[in-house]
Amino acid sequence: MTEATFPQCRIATERFLNPETTERLLNKLIEIPGIRRMVLNGPSLPATVTYGPAKGMANAHIMRQKIHVGDEELELQVHVGTILLELENREVIPALQAACEAVFTNFTFRIKEGRFMKTEPSLVDYCKYGPNADRDILGMADPSSKSKPVILQGNK
């Protein structure tokens, strides 16, 4: 197994995030120089109901909203529970801590260092993107998704 060349962190909160909170946090995070990659994790919020008597109908989930991050508008496809980050170096962590403290005022959070994202192509990456996949999106492939990850350009 290959060790990650860049430090990785996971921001975990005591509850799932509302779209407004997610938007505020992401807007603070994209302003921090030194964040290479970010993944939002949580339960899926499909556009249509996938099973049961309402199968195929529009999913009117209140957490599936459009948010504005930087100059981009994107629709949340997950109810955000954790955020995985890959950083240029460890000096970015105090800025992450400050951004989280500014947003998470009513509940607690933890920032944990470790290895949370793949650093080498997997079979899913190969099947989804081919042999010459962009290394910045490795490990971000959902095998059942028909779309690519959303790429936001923040400060580098």
C-alpha positions as CSV (number, residue, x, y, z in Angstrom):
1,M,0.0,0.0,0.0
2,T,1.3,3.4,-0.9
3,E,1.6,6.1,1.7
4,A,-0.1,9.5,0.9
5,T,2.4,12.1,-0.2
6,F,0.2,14.9,1.1
7,P,-1.4,15.1,4.5
8,Q,-5.1,14.4,4.7
9,C,-7.8,15.5,7.2
10,R,-11.4,14.6,8.0
11,I,-13.8,17.2,9.4
12,A,-16.5,15.4,11.3
13,T,-19.4,17.1,13.0
14,E,-21.8,15.8,15.6
15,R,-24.7,16.1,13.1
16,F,-25.4,16.3,9.4
17,L,-25.0,19.8,7.9
18,N,-27.8,21.9,6.4
19,P,-27.3,23.3,2.9
20,E,-26.7,26.8,4.4
21,T,-24.1,25.6,6.8
22,T,-22.4,23.5,4.1
23,E,-22.3,26.6,1.8
24,R,-20.8,28.8,4.5
25,L,-18.1,26.3,5.3
26,L,-17.2,25.6,1.7
27,N,-16.9,29.3,0.9
28,K,-14.5,29.6,3.8
29,L,-12.5,26.5,2.8
30,I,-12.0,27.4,-0.8
31,E,-10.4,30.7,0.3
32,I,-7.7,28.8,2.2
33,P,-4.6,28.3,0.1
34,G,-3.1,24.8,0.3
35,I,-6.2,22.6,0.0
36,R,-5.6,20.2,-2.9
37,R,-8.8,18.1,-2.9
38,M,-12.0,17.9,-1.0
39,V,-14.8,15.3,-0.8
40,L,-18.2,15.7,0.8
41,N,-19.5,12.5,2.3
42,G,-22.9,11.6,3.5
43,P,-26.1,9.7,2.6
44,S,-27.1,10.1,-1.0
45,L,-29.9,12.5,-2.0
46,P,-31.1,11.1,-5.3
47,A,-33.1,13.4,-7.7
48,T,-35.7,10.6,-8.1
49,V,-37.0,8.1,-5.6
50,T,-35.1,4.8,-6.3
51,Y,-37.4,2.2,-4.7
52,G,-40.8,1.7,-3.1
53,P,-44.2,2.8,-4.2
54,A,-43.0,6.2,-5.3
55,K,-40.2,4.8,-7.5
56,G,-39.3,7.2,-10.3
57,M,-41.0,10.2,-8.8
58,A,-39.1,13.4,-8.0
59,N,-37.4,13.3,-4.6
60,A,-38.6,16.4,-2.8
61,H,-36.0,16.2,-0.1
62,I,-35.5,19.5,1.7
63,M,-31.7,19.0,1.9
64,R,-31.3,18.7,-1.9
65,Q,-30.7,22.3,-2.7
66,K,-28.5,24.4,-4.9
67,I,-25.7,26.2,-3.1
68,H,-23.2,28.8,-4.3
69,V,-19.6,28.1,-3.7
70,G,-17.3,30.8,-5.0
71,D,-18.5,31.6,-8.5
72,E,-20.1,28.2,-9.0
73,E,-23.6,27.0,-8.3
74,L,-24.0,23.3,-7.5
75,E,-26.7,21.0,-6.3
76,L,-26.0,19.0,-3.2
77,Q,-26.2,15.3,-4.0
78,V,-25.4,14.1,-0.4
79,H,-26.5,15.2,3.0
80,V,-23.1,16.3,4.2
81,G,-21.8,14.5,7.3
82,T,-18.0,14.5,6.9
83,I,-15.6,16.4,4.7
84,L,-12.3,14.8,3.5
85,L,-9.4,17.1,2.6
86,E,-6.0,16.6,1.0
87,L,-3.6,19.4,1.9
88,E,-0.4,20.7,0.4
89,N,1.2,20.6,3.9
90,R,0.4,20.5,7.6
91,E,0.6,24.3,8.0
92,V,-2.9,24.6,6.5
93,I,-4.6,22.8,9.5
94,P,-4.8,25.9,11.8
95,A,-6.6,27.8,9.0
96,L,-9.0,24.8,8.7
97,Q,-9.6,24.9,12.5
98,A,-10.3,28.7,12.3
99,A,-12.7,28.3,9.4
100,C,-14.6,25.5,11.2
101,E,-14.8,27.4,14.5
102,A,-16.3,30.4,12.6
103,V,-19.0,28.2,11.0
104,F,-19.7,25.6,13.7
105,T,-20.9,27.7,16.6
106,N,-23.8,25.7,17.8
107,F,-22.3,22.2,17.7
108,T,-19.0,20.4,18.0
109,F,-16.6,19.2,15.3
110,R,-13.3,17.3,15.1
111,I,-10.5,17.6,12.6
112,K,-8.6,14.3,12.4
113,E,-5.4,13.7,10.5
114,G,-4.9,10.4,8.7
115,R,-5.3,8.7,5.3
116,F,-8.8,9.0,4.0
117,M,-8.5,9.2,0.2
118,K,-6.9,6.9,-2.3
119,T,-3.6,8.1,-3.8
120,E,-3.3,5.4,-6.5
121,P,-5.9,4.6,-9.2
122,S,-8.4,1.9,-8.3
123,L,-10.3,-0.4,-10.6
124,V,-13.3,1.9,-10.3
125,D,-11.2,4.9,-11.4
126,Y,-9.9,2.9,-14.4
127,C,-13.4,1.8,-15.4
128,K,-14.9,5.2,-15.0
129,Y,-12.1,7.5,-16.4
130,G,-9.7,5.2,-18.3
131,P,-6.0,4.6,-18.0
132,N,-5.0,8.3,-18.3
133,A,-7.3,9.7,-15.6
134,D,-6.6,13.0,-14.0
135,R,-4.7,12.2,-10.8
136,D,-6.6,15.0,-9.0
137,I,-9.9,13.0,-9.1
138,L,-8.5,9.6,-8.1
139,G,-10.6,7.9,-5.4
140,M,-13.5,10.3,-6.0
141,A,-15.4,8.0,-8.4
142,D,-18.7,6.7,-7.4
143,P,-19.2,3.5,-9.5
144,S,-23.0,4.0,-9.7
145,S,-22.9,7.7,-10.6
146,K,-23.2,8.8,-14.1
147,S,-21.5,12.2,-13.5
148,K,-18.0,13.3,-12.8
149,P,-17.0,15.0,-9.5
150,V,-17.6,18.8,-9.3
151,I,-14.3,20.6,-9.6
152,L,-14.1,24.0,-7.8
153,Q,-11.1,26.2,-8.3
154,G,-10.1,27.9,-5.1
155,N,-6.9,29.6,-4.0
156,K,-3.8,27.4,-4.5
